[in-house]
Amino acid sequence: MDLTMLIVIAGFAFLVSGAIKGVTGIGLPTAAIAFMTLFLDPRTAIALVLFPMLGSNLWQMLRGGLLKRTARRYWLFAAVLFLGVGTTAIMTQTTSDRALLAILGIVVLIFVAVSWRKLLPPLADRYDTAAQIFFALVAGVVGGMTAAWGPPMAMYLHTKGVDKDEFIRATGFMISVGSLPLVVTYAQVGFLSGELAAISFSMLLPTLIGFTAGEILRRKMSIEAFRNAILILFFFLGLNLIRRAIWYV
């Protein structure tokens, strides 16, 4: 693909997905990768999302405040996620594009289902340690393959019944930690080449512009209406990813 066209496609994807993240706190890699895989292969799309994902979540984490309290509450989830992402990324580096498309499509549909309805009951505090380990392992495996770990993370936080601000702080912290081994692994195995790394880094600008716009929207508009529109879009993107995996050429 022409370099200019690649930058235009990626810039649009990160502007929109940054806005989604600004409103909801999650969804940047899910939205950006789902859109970019309409034009790019999955590995390239995942490589491009790495620096915007890391940068936006560091920004979200620092702006959310209460960093020490958040780290104390979710250090176990973050540690298991870190190890799971790194191990999975190394072990699945030869996974085919068809399999990645199918897995990503399933992850997107799970994300829609979890976000649309609270599918899990509240979890008692005495089960929190086990819940953090279980959901972090699932997020680590999914994130190591696709960089889209939103569904298991959202499911865990739903069981905790956290409020909006806590959700923003927790996801910013956990995804920041989980992004690090994916960036390192992709660089080591050659998926994040010099040119792709430069483009990915440059996508921080449209991502943060979109993120800031999303934060403004979050304060001014009906979150429910926006959320429903985004989930409908994600639903069809997920179906299309699975369709492409089935008829992959």
C-alpha positions in Angstrom: 0.0 0.0 0.0 1.2 3.6 -0.8 2.7 5.2 2.3 0.5 8.3 2.1 -2.7 6.2 1.9 -1.5 4.1 4.9 -1.0 7.3 6.9 -4.4 8.6 5.9 -6.2 5.3 6.8 -4.3 5.0 10.1 -4.8 8.7 11.0 -8.6 8.4 10.5 -8.8 5.2 12.4 -6.9 6.6 15.4 -8.8 9.9 15.4 -12.1 8.0 15.6 -10.9 5.3 18.0 -9.3 7.9 20.2 -12.7 9.6 20.5 -14.3 6.3 21.4 -11.7 5.8 24.1 -12.2 9.4 25.4 -15.9 8.7 25.9 -15.8 5.1 27.2 -12.3 4.6 28.6 -11.6 1.5 26.5 -12.0 0.4 22.9 -9.0 2.1 21.2 -7.2 -1.1 19.9 -10.5 -2.9 19.3 -11.8 0.0 17.1 -8.6 0.9 15.4 -7.6 -2.7 14.5 -11.1 -3.6 13.4 -11.2 -0.6 11.0 -7.6 -1.0 9.7 -8.0 -4.7 9.0 -10.5 -3.7 6.3 -7.4 -2.4 4.4 -4.4 -3.9 6.1 -3.2 -7.3 7.3 -3.7 -8.0 11.0 0.0 -7.9 12.0 0.4 -4.5 10.4 -2.7 -3.2 12.1 -1.6 -4.5 15.5 1.9 -3.0 15.1 0.4 0.4 14.2 -1.8 0.4 17.3 1.0 -0.2 19.8 2.4 3.3 20.5 -1.1 5.0 20.4 -2.4 2.4 22.8 0.5 2.8 25.2 0.6 6.6 25.0 -3.2 7.1 25.3 -3.4 4.8 28.3 -0.4 6.5 30.1 -2.2 9.8 29.4 -5.5 8.4 30.7 -3.8 6.9 33.8 -1.9 10.0 34.8 -4.9 12.3 34.2 -7.2 10.0 36.2 -5.2 10.6 39.4 -5.1 8.4 42.5 -2.3 6.4 40.8 -0.9 4.8 44.0 -4.4 3.6 45.1 -5.2 2.2 41.6 -1.9 0.4 41.5 -2.5 -1.2 44.9 -5.9 -2.4 43.9 -5.0 -3.8 40.5 -1.3 -4.7 40.7 -2.1 -8.4 40.6 -4.3 -8.1 37.5 -1.6 -5.9 35.8 1.2 -8.4 36.7 -0.6 -11.4 35.4 -1.6 -9.5 32.3 2.0 -8.4 31.7 3.3 -12.0 31.9 0.3 -13.4 29.8 0.7 -10.8 27.0 4.5 -11.3 26.7 4.3 -15.1 26.8 1.4 -15.3 24.3 2.9 -12.8 21.9 6.1 -14.9 21.7 4.3 -18.2 21.4 1.9 -17.1 18.7 4.1 -15.1 16.5 3.6 -17.6 13.6 -0.2 -17.6 14.0 -1.8 -17.1 10.5 -3.6 -13.9 9.5 -6.8 -16.0 9.0 -6.7 -17.2 12.6 -6.0 -13.6 13.9 -8.9 -12.3 11.9 -11.2 -14.9 13.4 -10.0 -14.4 17.0 -10.3 -10.6 16.6 -13.8 -10.9 15.2 -14.8 -13.1 18.2 -13.2 -10.7 20.6 -15.1 -7.8 19.1 -18.4 -9.6 19.4 -17.7 -10.6 23.0 -16.9 -6.9 23.6 -20.3 -5.9 22.2 -22.1 -8.5 24.2 -20.4 -7.6 27.5 -20.9 -3.9 26.9 -24.5 -4.1 25.8 -25.7 -6.0 28.9 -24.1 -6.7 32.2 -23.8 -10.5 31.8 -21.9 -11.2 35.0 -23.3 -10.9 38.5 -21.5 -8.8 41.2 -18.6 -10.7 42.8 -17.9 -10.8 46.5 -14.6 -9.3 47.6 -13.4 -12.6 48.9 -13.2 -13.9 45.3 -11.4 -10.8 44.0 -7.9 -12.4 43.9 -9.1 -15.4 41.9 -11.1 -13.1 39.6 -8.2 -10.9 38.9 -6.0 -13.9 38.1 -8.6 -15.5 35.8 -9.7 -12.5 33.9 -6.1 -11.2 33.6 -5.0 -14.6 32.1 -7.8 -14.4 29.6 -6.9 -10.8 28.8 -3.2 -11.7 28.5 -3.9 -14.5 26.0 -6.3 -12.4 23.9 -4.1 -9.3 24.2 -1.0 -11.2 23.3 -2.6 -12.3 20.0 -4.7 -9.4 19.0 -3.9 -6.4 21.3 -7.7 -6.2 22.0 -8.0 -7.1 25.7 -11.0 -4.9 26.4 -13.7 -7.6 26.9 -12.2 -9.7 29.7 -11.0 -6.5 31.4 -14.4 -4.9 31.2 -16.0 -8.1 32.4 -13.8 -8.1 35.5 -14.6 -4.5 36.3 -18.3 -5.1 35.8 -18.2 -7.8 38.5 -16.6 -5.2 40.8 -19.4 -2.7 40.1 -16.9 0.2 39.8 -18.1 3.7 38.9 -17.1 5.5 35.7 -14.1 7.3 37.1 -12.7 4.1 38.7 -13.2 2.3 35.4 -11.2 5.0 33.6 -8.4 4.8 36.1 -8.2 1.0 36.3 -8.2 0.4 32.5 -5.7 3.1 32.0 -3.3 1.5 34.5 -3.8 -2.1 33.5 -3.6 -1.5 29.7 -0.5 0.7 30.2 1.3 -2.2 31.9 0.0 -4.8 29.5 1.1 -2.8 26.4 4.8 -2.9 27.4 5.6 -6.5 26.7 3.6 -6.4 23.4 5.7 -3.4 22.2 8.9 -5.1 23.1 8.0 -8.5 21.6 6.8 -7.0 18.3 10.0 -5.0 18.0 12.2 -8.1 18.8 10.5 -10.4 16.3 10.4 -7.8 13.5 6.7 -7.0 13.3 7.3 -3.5 14.5 9.9 -2.3 11.9 11.5 1.1 11.8 9.0 2.6 9.3 6.0 1.1 11.1 7.3 2.2 14.5 7.7 5.8 13.2 4.2 5.7 11.7 2.8 4.2 14.9 4.5 6.8 17.0 3.1 9.6 14.8 -0.4 8.3 15.4 -0.2 9.5 18.9 -1.2 13.0 17.7 -4.6 12.0 16.1 -5.2 9.6 19.0 -4.8 12.3 21.6 -6.8 14.8 19.6 -9.6 12.2 19.3 -9.3 11.3 23.0 -9.6 15.0 24.1 -12.7 15.4 21.8 -14.1 12.2 23.3 -13.7 13.6 26.9 -15.6 16.7 25.9 -18.4 14.6 24.3 -18.5 12.5 27.5 -19.4 15.6 29.5 -21.9 17.0 27.0 -23.8 14.2 25.3 -25.9 11.2 26.2 -23.3 8.4 26.8 -26.0 5.8 26.3 -26.9 6.9 22.8 -23.3 7.1 21.8 -22.4 3.8 23.4 -25.3 2.1 21.5 -24.2 3.5 18.2 -20.6 2.4 18.7 -21.7 -1.1 19.7 -23.9 -1.5 16.6 -20.8 -0.5 14.5 -18.6 -2.9 16.4 -21.1 -5.7 15.9 -21.0 -5.4 12.1 -17.2 -5.0 12.2 -16.9 -8.2 14.2 -19.1 -10.1 11.8 -17.1 -8.8 8.9 -13.8 -9.9 10.5 -15.2 -13.4 10.9 -16.5 -13.4 7.3 -13.0 -12.4 6.1 -11.4 -15.2 8.2 -13.8 -17.8 6.6 -13.2 -16.6 3.1 -9.6 -15.5 3.6 -7.5 -15.5 0.4 
